[in-house]
Amino acid sequence: MASTSSASTPKPAPWRATFLDHLSKMDSPEFVFSSLHKAPESSPTPYLPRARYCIFRGLWAELPENKHNEAPKNPRVYEADLPTFTSDIRMMKIPEVFETGAGHASKAEQMQGSGGGGPVEAVWWIKDTMTQWRIKGEAFVIGEDIEGQGEQSNESSGVRTVKSELGSRMRVVDESKQGDWSWAKEVTGHFGNLSPGMRGSFRAPPPGTPKDQPIDNENNKPGMKVEDLHDVHARKNFRVMVIKPEEVEQLDLSDPAKAFRHKFTYDESSGEWKMQELWP
C-alpha cells in the first residue's frame, strides 16, 4: 500500500453527488479535456490550447462495477473526488501534462512513467439536465511504475509526486483494510474495465504517425482484441489519468428564469470546498 499525505483531511465535495447523478444520465459520459501544448519557438505565446473528447471512467479509488472485469479489485478503502480517464502514452495529452507541470519534464524518458501535474480543464454538457460542468485543476499520469520498486526510497520523483498529490485528496473510509489497497491493482482494474477491443487499441500503430512509415507489424495492428489483463505490449502504452480539481463550476440552464452558476473552490489549508453563487 502506498502512502498518502494531506495537511488536513479533505472533506467530501458538496458538488460530488449532483455531478455523479448528472453523469449517470448520459449514454456515454464524454467530456472535453483541454491541456497546454508547447508552442513552436517562433510563436508569440509559450503554449497553445489543445482539446479533445475523452470518456469519464469514474472517480479515483472508486472503480465502477463491471461484471465482465476479471481483474482483482481493491477493497473499498478510499473515497476521492478525482475524475479519471484512460489514455495512451503515445498520445500528446501525456507529454503536455508533464511539460507544463511543476517538474517541467522536457525529455521523452522523463515522461514514460507516472507523474505530470500540468494545468487542465474538463467540460461536460449534460443535455438531460441542461447543465454544464467545468472542472479546472491539474492532471496526473499513473503508469506501471506506480509500485514497481516495492520500496518508497526507490520510487521515482514522478511516482512520489502522484502519490502525494492524489493521496492528499483521498479520504479513508475503512482503516482496517488500508494494508490491502494497491495503486497498481487499481490501474489494472481500470484496464480490465475496458472492452477487449478498447484494450487492443493500445497495441494499434502509434497514433498520429504517417501510414507510409514502417511499424512493428507483429505487435502493433489495428483492430486487435486483448483479453490478457497483463498483455505486455498493451500495458506498456496504457495509462490512467487523474484530474485533481481546484475549481468546479456548475452552470444550470434548465429554467431560464432561475438559471444559476455555482463555483466551488478547494481550500488546501482546511480541506473544504467554498461555494460562491454567480450570475450564469
C-alpha positions in Angstrom: 0.0 0.0 0.0 1.3 3.4 -0.9 1.5 6.4 1.4 -0.9 9.3 1.1 -0.4 12.8 2.6 -2.5 15.8 3.4 -2.1 18.9 5.6 -5.8 18.4 6.5 -8.3 15.7 5.9 -10.2 16.5 2.7 -13.9 16.9 3.2 -16.4 15.4 0.7 -17.1 17.8 -2.2 -20.5 19.4 -2.0 -20.8 19.1 -5.8 -20.0 15.4 -5.9 -23.4 13.7 -5.6 -25.1 16.0 -8.1 -22.2 15.7 -10.6 -22.3 11.9 -10.5 -26.1 11.9 -10.7 -26.0 14.1 -13.8 -23.3 12.0 -15.5 -25.3 8.8 -14.9 -28.0 10.2 -17.2 -25.5 10.3 -20.1 -25.4 7.3 -22.6 -21.6 7.9 -22.7 -20.0 10.3 -20.2 -17.9 12.0 -22.7 -16.2 15.3 -21.9 -13.8 17.8 -23.5 -10.4 17.7 -22.0 -8.1 20.7 -22.6 -4.4 20.9 -21.9 -1.5 23.2 -22.9 0.8 22.3 -25.8 4.3 23.7 -26.1 4.3 26.3 -28.9 7.0 26.5 -31.6 9.9 28.8 -30.8 8.6 31.4 -33.3 5.2 31.6 -31.6 4.3 34.8 -29.7 3.0 32.7 -26.8 4.8 29.8 -25.0 1.8 27.4 -25.0 -1.2 26.7 -27.3 -4.5 25.2 -26.2 -5.4 21.6 -27.2 -8.8 20.0 -26.7 -10.2 16.5 -27.4 -13.1 14.3 -26.3 -12.4 11.7 -23.5 -14.6 9.3 -21.6 -15.0 9.6 -17.8 -14.0 6.3 -16.1 -15.2 7.0 -12.6 -13.6 8.6 -9.6 -10.1 7.5 -8.5 -10.1 4.7 -5.9 -13.8 4.0 -6.6 -13.6 1.7 -9.7 -17.0 1.4 -11.3 -18.6 -2.1 -11.2 -18.2 -4.2 -14.3 -19.3 -7.8 -14.3 -17.0 -8.5 -17.3 -13.9 -7.3 -15.5 -11.8 -10.2 -14.2 -9.2 -8.1 -12.6 -8.8 -8.4 -8.8 -10.5 -5.4 -7.1 -9.2 -3.3 -4.3 -11.3 -3.2 -1.1 -13.3 0.0 -0.7 -10.7 1.8 1.5 -10.7 5.3 0.0 -13.1 7.8 -1.4 -11.9 10.6 -3.6 -13.4 13.4 -5.7 -10.9 12.9 -8.5 -12.2 12.2 -12.0 -10.3 9.6 -14.1 -10.0 8.6 -17.7 -7.5 6.5 -19.6 -5.0 7.3 -22.3 -2.2 6.0 -24.5 1.4 7.1 -23.6 1.8 7.8 -27.4 -1.0 10.5 -27.3 0.1 14.2 -27.0 -2.0 14.8 -23.8 0.5 12.9 -21.7 3.7 14.9 -22.6 1.5 18.1 -22.3 0.7 17.5 -18.7 4.4 16.5 -18.0 5.9 19.6 -19.7 3.5 22.1 -18.0 3.6 20.5 -14.6 5.8 21.7 -11.7 8.6 19.4 -12.7 8.7 20.8 -16.3 9.8 17.5 -17.8 11.4 18.1 -21.2 12.9 14.7 -22.2 10.9 11.8 -23.5 12.4 9.4 -20.9 11.1 11.6 -18.1 7.5 11.1 -19.4 7.3 7.3 -19.6 6.1 6.6 -16.1 3.9 8.2 -13.5 4.0 12.0 -12.9 2.7 15.1 -14.6 0.7 17.8 -12.8 0.1 20.2 -15.7 -3.0 22.6 -15.6 -6.0 21.2 -17.4 -9.8 21.8 -17.8 -12.6 19.3 -18.3 -16.1 20.2 -19.5 -19.3 18.1 -19.6 -22.6 19.1 -21.1 -25.5 17.1 -19.8 -28.4 17.7 -22.1 -31.0 15.9 -19.9 -30.4 18.3 -17.1 -29.3 21.3 -19.2 -26.2 21.6 -17.1 -22.6 22.3 -17.9 -19.9 21.1 -15.5 -16.4 22.7 -15.8 -13.5 21.3 -13.7 -10.2 23.2 -13.5 -7.2 21.7 -11.9 -4.1 19.5 -12.5 -3.8 16.2 -14.3 -1.6 13.3 -13.2 -0.5 10.2 -15.1 -0.3 6.8 -13.5 1.8 4.1 -15.2 3.1 0.6 -14.3 5.9 2.1 -12.3 3.5 3.3 -9.6 4.5 0.4 -7.3 7.3 -1.1 -9.4 10.2 -0.8 -6.9 8.5 -2.1 -3.8 10.3 0.4 -1.5 9.3 4.1 -1.2 13.0 5.1 -1.2 13.4 3.6 -4.7 10.4 5.4 -6.2 10.9 7.9 -8.9 10.1 11.6 -8.3 7.1 11.2 -10.6 5.7 8.4 -8.5 6.2 10.2 -5.3 4.5 13.3 -6.7 1.5 11.3 -7.9 1.1 9.6 -4.5 1.5 12.8 -2.6 -0.8 15.0 -4.7 -3.6 12.5 -5.2 -3.1 11.0 -1.8 -3.8 14.4 -0.2 -7.4 14.1 -1.6 -8.1 10.5 -0.7 -10.4 10.1 2.3 -10.1 6.8 4.3 -13.5 5.1 4.7 -12.2 1.7 6.0 -8.9 1.9 8.0 -8.9 -1.9 8.7 -8.2 -2.7 5.0 -5.7 0.0 4.2 -2.9 -2.5 4.0 -4.7 -4.4 1.3 -5.1 -1.5 -1.1 -2.8 -1.2 -4.0 -2.2 1.6 -6.6 -1.1 -1.0 -9.1 -4.2 -3.1 -8.6 -6.4 0.0 -9.2 -4.6 0.6 -12.5 -5.1 -3.0 -13.7 -8.7 -2.7 -12.6 -9.1 0.3 -15.0 -7.5 -1.7 -17.8 -9.9 -4.6 -17.1 -12.9 -2.2 -17.2 -12.2 -1.6 -20.9 -13.6 -3.9 -23.6 -11.1 -6.3 -25.3 -11.4 -4.1 -28.4 -10.5 -0.9 -26.4 -7.6 -2.7 -24.8 -6.5 -3.7 -28.2 -6.2 0.0 -29.2 -3.1 0.2 -27.0 -1.5 -2.2 -29.5 -2.6 -0.3 -32.6 0.0 1.6 -34.7 1.3 4.8 -33.0 -1.5 7.4 -33.2 -0.7 10.3 -35.5 2.2 8.7 -37.3 2.2 8.7 -41.1 0.9 5.5 -42.6 3.9 5.3 -45.0 6.3 4.9 -42.1 7.3 1.4 -41.1 5.8 0.0 -37.8 6.1 -3.2 -35.7 3.5 -5.2 -37.6 3.7 -8.1 -35.2 2.9 -6.1 -32.1 1.1 -3.1 -33.5 -2.0 -3.9 -35.5 -5.3 -2.0 -35.9 -8.5 -3.8 -34.7 -6.8 -6.2 -32.2 -8.6 -7.6 -29.2 -6.7 -8.1 -26.0 -8.1 -10.5 -23.4 -4.9 -10.7 -21.2 -5.1 -8.1 -18.5 -1.2 -8.1 -18.3 -0.6 -8.0 -22.1 3.0 -6.6 -22.2 2.6 -4.6 -25.4 -0.8 -3.1 -24.5 0.1 -2.3 -20.9 3.3 -0.6 -22.0 1.2 2.1 -23.6 -1.8 2.1 -21.2 -2.1 5.0 -18.6 -4.7 6.1 -16.1 -5.0 9.9 -15.9 -6.5 11.6 -12.8 -7.7 15.1 -12.5 -7.1 16.9 -9.2 -9.8 19.6 -9.1 -9.1 23.0 -7.7 -12.2 24.7 -9.0 -15.6 23.3 -10.2 -18.4 25.2 -11.9 -22.0 24.1 -12.2 -24.0 26.1 -14.8 -27.7 25.2 -14.7 -29.7 26.4 -17.6 -32.8 24.1 -17.1 -35.0 27.1 -16.3 -34.2 30.5 -17.9 -35.9 32.3 -15.1 -33.9 30.5 -12.4 -30.6 29.8 -14.2 -27.7 29.7 -11.9 -23.9 29.2 -11.7 -22.2 27.8 -8.6 -18.4 28.0 -8.3 -16.7 25.6 -5.8 -13.1 26.3 -4.9 -10.9 24.0 -2.9 -9.1 25.3 0.2 -5.9 23.3 0.8 -5.5 24.7 4.3 -8.9 23.5 5.6 -9.6 20.6 3.2 -13.0 22.2 2.4 -14.8 23.4 -0.7 -16.1 27.0 -0.7 -19.1 27.8 -2.8 -19.9 31.1 -4.5 -23.1 31.9 -6.4 -22.5 33.7 -9.7 -24.7 35.1 -12.4 -25.0 32.4 -15.2 
